[in-house]
Amino acid sequence: MAMLFAGSCKKWLDVQPRTKIKSDVLLQTEQGYKDALIGCYTLMKSQSLYGRELTFGFMEAVAQQYDTYNNSTYGNVSQFKYTTDAAVRAQIDGIWNGMYNLLANVNNILDNIDNNKGIFTGNNYRIIKGEALALRAFAHFDLLRCFASADLTKTAIPYVNRLSNDVVARSTGEQVMALVLKDLEDAAANLEADPIRTGAKKSTADEFLNNRHQRLNYFAVKAIAARACLWKNDKVNALAYATEVMQAGEQYFPWIQTAHISSSSDRDKDFTFSTENLFALNVFDLKPITNRWFFAATPTDLLFRGSYYYEEMFEKSTIGANDYRLIFTSRLSGWDYILYKFFQPDNYNVAYASMIPLVRRSEMNYIAAECYVGTDNNKAVALLNEVRSHRGITTPLSGSLTDGQVREEILKEYRKEFQGEGQMFGYCKRTKMEYFPTHYISLTDEQLVFPMPETEIEFGK
């Protein structure tokens, strides 16, 4: 797929924020729009974004998911040296610039597509527009989670919904969330035409419609809406969106089968539980990337966690000894654990290879459980037990847990489930935790809000 679109994308992928993109050639045909959309996903795969920093790199280091005291790249990240260390500052600037570059390309599609409806066949107009709207919402929401306070009344980030040279003023968090949810609503309306809703994950007639379970499909959009609603503490709608996805789960996104993770050969192990992914990226150079940080790393690059804290997190001495996430997607190396989730063995099964999950089915159980806390703890516990049972944990949680105990179990699950996926930072920020787990530095906006690039601040907006 990357080779297929490389020629048509290379002239426009390097567009910077606030500059115009020449679209008179690319967006004249249906194929041009397909290429442009695939190009946006390609931008997301860069190491400055979801190919590393927003998943297993920067976001995990800042959330204290690794022991980074000797790490030359992420040691100062974990110490929140956002402005005092030039390398950390460059990483943060790379996230901001990369995301707004992505948004410039997404807006280029959306600015033009309604004027070109006549060039599309089948439902491709609605699918391309729906995915582009979802990408715009997804990127802005992650920017909000990184660069704005959890207090939504405060000034947050610019919501850029058209391609322009104009400087866009920052909106409040509340305004950003309203725009995110509006884009997601419009995306879902267009993706009513998504073939995945009839169980079709692949197409024999149009290669563009393949791998619907990895792209921003209808159910992924609903899942992101659930995540966004919970961020603004709208538990009614968060529960409704999460429930819709869970009801479709077994038909379209079945739980990982034990045989698919416990194979004797690494090449046949589904390390990312890919059948459960609602939205994932295929990062084709994932093997050399993860080799550097996990498997063939020099001592100053290696990302790891000491065995004592890691096994304590998974409750190995009590209920977690057979947890799939401990015994299959983690690996003990000496006295430390490394993340094995992204290991790419030689001749890896193509159905599992090169995959980085961004939204997964299990998160819907956690969101719904959080919505039930205090109103129906039995339902909350049942939702947690459902995930645990599909992770090899045979001891169910008691239905008599208190509100605080249920919340503690949800936190445990987030820590276990989303290793290397960049979710812990947002969870701790949203729930207003005083500390990151096992790291007792008080959390304020000084640690939880990344600084915008200085060039952005100079505009005074």
Disulfide bonds with the S-S distance in Angstrom:
none
